Amino acid sequence: MGDRHDHLQKAMQLLENEFGHPLNISKIYQTAAWGQNNQPDFLNMAAIFNCNKVPSEVLIIVKKIEELVGRKQRQHWHEREIDIDIIFYGNNIIDLPNLIIPHALMQERRFVLVPLNEICPEYIHPVFNKNVSQLLMECQDNLKVEEWRQQ
């Protein structure tokens, strides 16, 4: 919601302040809304950070960044100011009530896989033992994901 590009820029700056310069960052993609398709397109991107914090600390930091960017609590899968997900954390597999890594539905979502495929196509999913490119090729999601061109 709001200035989508500005929200992404603010979030990236805050992430960089916490975790240092990203090792790699994707282009920005405009994507059809997933889950509830009667809403405007989203902007999505992916970034890789080298981090020395434990995943639960990263989650706390990410939630704080979402608040700083202006995220408000809304209905599940509804449009929002920003949504930062932890997709992978090295080769760790984490299954906690408030944190599942790798992200539980990433393999079903082109809006996650397309930016990931741009920056780490050969990365092996530690549960499925397939790389990101393979997961993208096998993905059944047919929602639009295209490179965003700033107006």
C-alpha positions in Angstrom: 0.0 0.0 0.0 1.2 3.5 -0.5 4.4 4.3 -2.3 5.5 0.7 -3.0 8.9 1.6 -4.4 9.7 3.9 -1.5 8.7 1.2 1.0 11.1 -1.2 -0.7 13.9 1.3 -0.7 13.4 2.2 3.0 13.2 -1.5 4.0 16.4 -2.3 2.0 18.2 0.6 3.7 17.1 -0.6 7.1 18.1 -4.2 6.3 21.5 -2.9 5.2 21.9 -0.9 8.4 21.3 -4.1 10.4 23.1 -6.7 8.3 25.6 -4.9 6.1 25.6 -4.5 2.3 23.7 -7.3 0.6 25.8 -10.0 -1.2 23.3 -9.9 -4.0 20.0 -8.2 -4.8 17.4 -8.8 -7.5 15.6 -6.4 -9.7 12.1 -5.3 -8.6 9.3 -7.4 -9.9 5.6 -6.4 -10.3 3.5 -9.4 -9.4 -0.1 -10.3 -9.3 -1.5 -10.6 -5.7 -1.3 -14.1 -4.4 -4.0 -15.5 -2.1 -6.5 -12.7 -2.7 -6.4 -11.6 -6.3 -8.9 -8.7 -6.0 -6.2 -6.2 -5.0 -3.5 -4.2 -6.8 -0.3 -5.8 -8.0 2.6 -6.1 -5.5 6.2 -5.2 -5.9 8.7 -8.0 -4.9 12.4 -8.4 -4.7 15.0 -10.7 -3.1 18.3 -10.0 -1.4 21.0 -12.1 0.1 22.7 -11.0 3.3 25.6 -12.5 5.3 24.4 -12.5 8.9 25.9 -13.5 12.2 22.6 -13.4 14.1 20.5 -16.4 15.0 17.3 -16.7 13.0 15.0 -15.7 15.9 17.0 -12.5 16.2 16.7 -11.9 12.5 12.9 -12.3 12.7 12.7 -9.7 15.5 14.7 -7.3 13.5 12.7 -7.9 10.3 9.4 -7.3 12.2 10.8 -4.1 13.6 11.8 -2.9 10.1 8.3 -3.6 8.8 6.9 -1.4 11.6 9.4 1.3 10.8 8.4 1.3 7.2 4.8 1.7 8.3 3.3 -1.8 8.2 -0.1 -2.1 9.9 -1.8 -5.3 11.0 -4.4 -6.4 8.4 -6.3 -9.4 7.2 -4.1 -12.4 6.1 -2.9 -12.1 2.4 -4.2 -8.6 2.2 -2.3 -5.7 0.6 0.2 -4.1 3.0 2.9 -1.5 3.2 5.7 -4.0 3.4 6.2 -7.7 4.0 9.7 -9.1 4.6 10.1 -12.9 4.6 13.1 -15.0 5.5 13.1 -17.5 2.7 16.4 -19.4 3.5 18.9 -19.1 6.3 21.9 -21.0 5.0 21.1 -24.7 5.0 19.2 -24.5 8.3 15.8 -26.1 8.7 13.7 -24.4 11.4 10.2 -25.3 12.4 9.0 -23.1 15.2 5.4 -21.8 15.8 6.5 -18.3 14.6 9.3 -19.1 12.2 9.5 -21.7 9.5 12.7 -21.8 7.3 12.8 -22.5 4.5 9.7 -20.6 3.9 6.9 -23.2 3.8 5.2 -22.0 0.6 8.1 -20.5 -1.3 8.1 -23.4 -3.9 4.5 -22.6 -4.8 5.0 -18.9 -5.4 6.5 -17.5 -8.6 6.8 -14.0 -7.0 9.3 -15.6 -4.6 11.1 -17.9 -7.1 11.6 -15.5 -10.0 13.6 -12.9 -7.9 15.5 -15.8 -6.1 16.3 -17.4 -9.5 17.9 -14.2 -10.6 20.3 -14.0 -7.6 20.8 -17.6 -6.6 19.6 -20.1 -9.2 21.8 -22.9 -8.1 21.1 -22.6 -4.4 19.8 -26.0 -3.2 16.6 -26.0 -1.1 17.6 -28.0 2.0 14.3 -29.9 2.3 13.5 -30.6 -1.4 17.1 -31.0 -2.4 16.4 -29.1 -5.7 17.9 -25.8 -6.8 15.9 -22.6 -7.1 15.8 -23.0 -11.0 14.4 -26.4 -10.7 11.7 -25.3 -8.2 10.8 -22.4 -10.6 10.5 -24.8 -13.6 8.2 -27.1 -11.5 6.1 -24.3 -10.0 2.4 -24.6 -10.9 1.7 -20.9 -10.0 0.8 -19.0 -13.2 0.3 -15.5 -11.8 2.1 -12.7 -13.6 5.6 -11.8 -12.4 7.4 -9.2 -14.6 10.3 -6.8 -14.2 9.0 -3.5 -12.8 9.7 -0.4 -14.7 9.5 2.7 -12.6 6.9 5.1 -14.0 
